[in-house]
Amino acid sequence: MQADLAPSPAPAEAPRPRPFGFWATAGLSLACFILWALIGTIVVMAFVAGEKAMGGAADTEDYMHGLGSNGLVLAVATLAAAPPCFGILALFAWLRGWRVRDYLGLRLPPWRQAAWALTALAFLMVATDLVTHLVGRPIVPEFMTQAYRTAGWLPLLVAALLVGAPLFEETLLRGFLFRGIAESPLGGIAAVIITSVIFGLLHLQYDGYGMLMIFVSGLLLGAVRLATGSVALAMLLHSAMNLVATIETAIVVDVLK
């Protein structure tokens, strides 16, 4: 009777599937980036077609060049591309047999981790602004002032910078791509460095110095991802960086005219 009353052992959990390997991760990440670029191109062409329909843009090439720093185009393209790009990365994770939030690191961190990460970000932003000032460069790049002035409806640009861009870039870089590199023979440190390099290269609208600063900020985001496992925290830091950059731009454009 005693043996009959003994609790049966809990069933063993199925082993977690391995993530995509390095090359598969790289290829699928490239596919996501191509989707993002394609959506952005469609948005630009829609703006060009709309301008022509209204009888403007006599020189299409010059008009398209100007759209590269147009805040309204940037906002629409970012907000249009972020959801489908997130969706395709979530689909990749699901097809691999993972829960999406686990594969992409979409978990909320403990408040202590968030506090330390935000403190580190504050120190980094003060340091990079100080260095930028000391080397005689403008703290707010010309691209940002142009985008701010041409935003059309400022809340749309703010939504793109604080929600759309962090959602896409962090899910792709510190989520999907980071997972594949970190669990390959290259390891976590390589994942931090590689994703930071790509993070800088994605911002071709800036010059070399600006891309270097973005690379440095990417190192912090990657280190936070490695230490905490939370891409949600990296998104929060990314949004905070963009918020500070937007406030600085508003001060330059609206206050220090």
N, C-alpha and C positions, 0 to 999 in steps of 0.2 A: 504493500500500500504506500509506503514511504516513497518508493521509486516512482509510483504513478503520480504522486503529488508534486514531485520535483519540477521546477520550471524548465521548459525546454530552452535550449540556447538560442539566442537571437540569430537570425539568419545573417550570414556574412554579406557585407555590402559588395556590390559588383565593383571591380577595379575601375578607376577613372580612366577613360580613353586617353591616349597620348595626344597632345596637341599636334597641329600640322607641323611638319618638319620645316627646316630653314627655307629651302627653295620653294616649297609649296606656299609657305607664309609669304615669301617675297612676291611670288606670282599673283596670289590672290590680293595682296595689298596693292600691287600695281593695277590690277583690274578695278579695284575700288577707286584708286586715284584717277584712272581713265574715265570712270563714270562721273566723278566730280568735275573733271575738266570738260567733259562733254556737256554736262548740264550748264556749266558756266558759259561755254561757247554758245549754247542755245539762247541763254539770257541775253548775251551781248548782241547776237544777231537779231533778236526780237527788238531790242532798243534801236538798232540801226534801221530795221524795217519800219518801226514806228516813226522815227525821225524823218525818213524819206517820205512816208505817207503824209506827213504834215508839211512837206515842202522844204525841209531844212537839210542840213548836212550835204552841201554841194560837193565837198571833198570827203568821200567816205573813209579814206585811209586816215586822214587827220582826225576825223570824228571818232573812229575806232580807237586810235591811239589815246585820245582824251578819255575814253571810257575806262582805260586801265586804272585811272585814279579817281573815277567817279564814285562818290559814296553811295549813291542810290543803286547803281549797278552792282557794286560790291555787296551791298546789303541783300538785294534780291537774289543774286547768284548764290550767296552763302546760305541764306535761309531756304532756297529751293533745293540745294544740293545736300545739305546736312541730313535730313530725314532718310532719303533713299540710300545714301552711303552708309548711314548707321544700320539701316535695315539689311543691307547686303552683308555687312560684317556679322550681324546677329545671325543671319541665315547660315553663313559659313560655320560659325560656332555650333549652331544647332545640328547641322549636318555631320559635324565631327562627333556628336553624341554628348555634348556638354550642355549644362545650363548656361544660357547666354550671359547671365550676370557673373558667373564664375569665370568663364573664359575671358571675358572682356574686363574683369576687375571692377564691376559696377556695384560695389558695396560701399556703404557709408563707413567712414573710419571712426574710431573713438574720438571724443572731443579733444582729448589731450594731444593725439597725433595731429589733428587739424590745427590746434593752437600752435604747436611747435612748427608745423609747416608754414603757417601764415606768418609767424615771426621770422623764420628764415627768409621767406619771400620779401618781407619788408626790408630786412637788412640788405638783401641782394639788390633790390630796386633803388635804394638810397645809394649804394655803392656804385652801381652802373651809371646812375644819373650824375654822380659826382665825377666819375672818370670821364664821362662824356663832356661835361662842362670843362674839366681841366685840359682836355685835348682840343678844346676850341670848337666843338661840334654842337649843333643845336640839339637840345634834349628832345624836342618834338620834330621828327623828320618831315620834310616837305610833303611826302605822300600822305601823311596823316592830316596835315592841314588842308590839303586839297580834297581829300575824302570827306572831311568834316564840312567844308564849305559847300560841297555838292551833294550833301546827304539827302536833300529834298525834304524828307520827313525824318528828323533826327531820331525819334524812338525806334524806327526801323533799323537804322545803322547800329544803335546801341544794342538792340536785340541780336543782331548778327554778330557783333563783337563779343557780347557777354554770354550768348547761348549757342548760336549756330556754329561759330568757329571752334570754341572749346569742345562742343559735342563731336564734331567731325574729326578734328585733328587729334584729340586725346584718345578717342575710340580707335582710330586707325593706328596711331603711333604708339602710345603708351598702353593701349589695350591689345589689339590683335597682333600687330607687328612685334611688340615687346614680348608677348607670350611665346611666339614662335622662336625668337632669338634666344631668350633667356633659358628656355628649356632645351635648347640645342647644345652641342659641345662648346659653343662660344660663351655661354653663360650670361649672368645678369649684368656684369660690368660692361660687356660688349653691347648688350641691349641698350643700356643707358647712353653709351657713346653714339652708337649707330642711329638710334632714333633722334638724338639731339642734332646730329649732322643733317639728317633729312628734314627735321623741323626748321633748321636754318635755311636750307635750300628751297623749302616750300614758299619762302617769303622773298621771292625774287623782285618784288616791288621796291625793296630797300637796296641800298648799296652794300659794299662788302662789310663796312663797319656795323651797319644795322643788322646784317645777317649774323655777324659774329656775336653781337649782344643777344640775339634770339637763340643762338646755339648755347650760350652760357645759361640763359634761362631754362633751356631744354634740359641741361644737365641737372638743374635743381628738380624739375618736374620728374625726370627719370629716376633720380635718387629717391624721391618721395614714393614713386611707384614701386621701386625695388624694396624699400624699407617697410612699406605698409601694405603692399598688394592692392592698393585702392586707386583705380583710375578715376573714380568719382572725386577723390581728393585732388588729383591732378587737374581735373576739370575746374574745380573750385579755384585753385591757384591761377589757372589760365584766365578764368573770368576776372579774377581780382587784378591781374596784370593789365588786362585790356581795359578794365574800369579806370585804373589809375592813368593809363595812357590817354584815355578819352577825356578825363578831367584835365590833364595837362594840356591837351590840344584845345579844349574849350577855353582855358585860361589864355593861351597864346592868341587864339583867334578872336575871342569875344572881349577879353579884358585888356590884354597888352597890344591893342591895335596900333 
